[in-house]
Each structure stands twice: as structure tokens, then as C-alpha cells.
Amino acid sequence: MKRKLVVLTGAGISAESGLKTFRDADGLWEGYDVMEVATPEAWNRNPELVQRFYNERRKQVLQAKPNEAHLALAALQNDFDVEIITQNIDDLHERAGSEKVTHLHGVITYAQSSKNADLIYPIDGEEIKMDEVCELGSPLRPHVVWFGEAVPMMEVAAKICRKADVFVLIGSSLAVYPAAGLVHYVSNQIPKFIIDPKIPDLDGLNHLTKIQKNATEGVRDLIKYLKI
Ligand code: APR
């Protein structure tokens, strides 16, 4: 049976595909304070702004391509039972060919009902229009988890982390909970790695083998460590 390789990814893995991280540059997300665009309050205050913002992000995601790191993780499925847990709302892991991808913060290529988060719909094209509604008649919003909202996939993700035989963290500052807490579900007995050009200074990461590199180069090193 193949060993279970669990990979927790953040914005850093998509940086080399041209998608910006959240906390690297000026503390803004594409010019906006996240609280202005990524909270239920922001949606209630100004749904047009929030919709337009995510329509723009969706266009960027659709134009971006998986990079060598996404592709190498997909190729590792030949040798490992690879489970990706991602905080990213892009679909680059799927497009690279990864078959088991758990999205903690939703996926921007889907819409959801603004009344019932369980009602999820594919988006036809790049935009959600303001007059599009769910089957309950409520406006459609992006299928993303905003600050202050529940993270329904946390339990599933925690279960996956508990079963890991090898664990890898790539490109996340681990600044956002509950996702950041996932590292604590991983056994102390297994090999663990972190790939990041700027390794976050956090106690929970002391026992991880540090690969202080960009994702694409770092994944090449990881494969050497895994000796396959
Ligand atoms: N390769 C690997 N890592 C990189 C690269 C790269 N080329 N470039 C930057 N990084 C690293 C940074 O050093 C940083 O540690 O990626 C990390 C990005 O951290 P954040 O911007 O905080 O992104 P993330 O951890 O994914 O944010 C978590 O915050 O706003 C929310 O919901 C949003 O899912 C997101 C969550």
C-alpha cells in the first residue's frame, strides 16, 4: 500500500503561477484591506464591490497555470497516496492533476447561495452577475470562506492529517486559524517538511525539516529527501 503523503498548501505555492500571496507585500490583497472584501459584513455593506473583487480574482485564476510545484505534487501520486489540503481558493492543484484535494477556504470557480452555504453551483464563465440567484431566490456569492465564517472542511482535513505518513507544508504563513492548527494533528513520529523562502517563526514548526526555497525549487529537494 502506498504511504500517505499529506501536503498542506497556502498562497505561496501559487506565487510562481503569478497569483499574489496575502501577507508578503503591503498587507493588502490586490489593493484592498481583506476586511473590506472578505467578510460577511463587507458583503452586506457593499455586495457589488465584493462581487466585482472576486470576479477579478477569478479571471486571474482562470488565466494562471499550474507551476512545477503543483505538477510535481501530482506526479508524486505514482508513488504516494497524496492528499492535498489547501487554503487556496484557486484550482491549480486540480488542474495539475491532483486527485485528492480538500479546499479549506472554498474554490473561486464555484458560486454559493448567500442564504445557504451548502447550495453550491458551478459558474458559467468568469463572472457571477448580481442578478443571479440560487434555487431559494437569494443572490449568488463566491464559494469562498470569509473571515468570521465557519470552516466546514476542518474536520475532514484534521482526519487526513492524523493519518499522514509524511507531512509537507508549502507556502503558508500559518497566520489564519483554524487552518494553522492542522499541523498539531500530525503525528510526532513521521517525517515532516516545510518549503518556504521565508520560514514562519512559529513554535509548532520546530520539528519540521526546513527547505528554505521557493515552492518549485523546494519540491525538487523534497523529492530527493523522499528518495523515490
Ligand atoms: N514559494 C513558496 N512559498 C512562498 C513563495 C514561493 N514562491 N512566495 C511566498 N511564499 C510564502 C511566504 O513566505 C509566506 O510564508 O508563502 C507564505 C504566504 O503566506 P500568506 O500570504 O499569509 O498566505 P496563506 O498562509 O495562504 O494565507 C492563509 O489567509 O487571507 C487568508 O483565506 C486566506 O487562505 C488564506 C489564508
Boltz pocket constraint, residues with backbone or C-beta under 6 A from the ligand:
constraints:
  - pocket:
      binder: B
      contacts: [[A, 9], [A, 10], [A, 11], [A, 12], [A, 13], [A, 15], [A, 16], [A, 21], [A, 22], [A, 23], [A, 24], [A, 34], [A, 87], [A, 88], [A, 105], [A, 145], [A, 170], [A, 171], [A, 172], [A, 173], [A, 174], [A, 175], [A, 176], [A, 195], [A, 196], [A, 197], [A, 198], [A, 199], [A, 200], [A, 213], [A, 214], [A, 215], [A, 216]]
      max_distance: 6.0
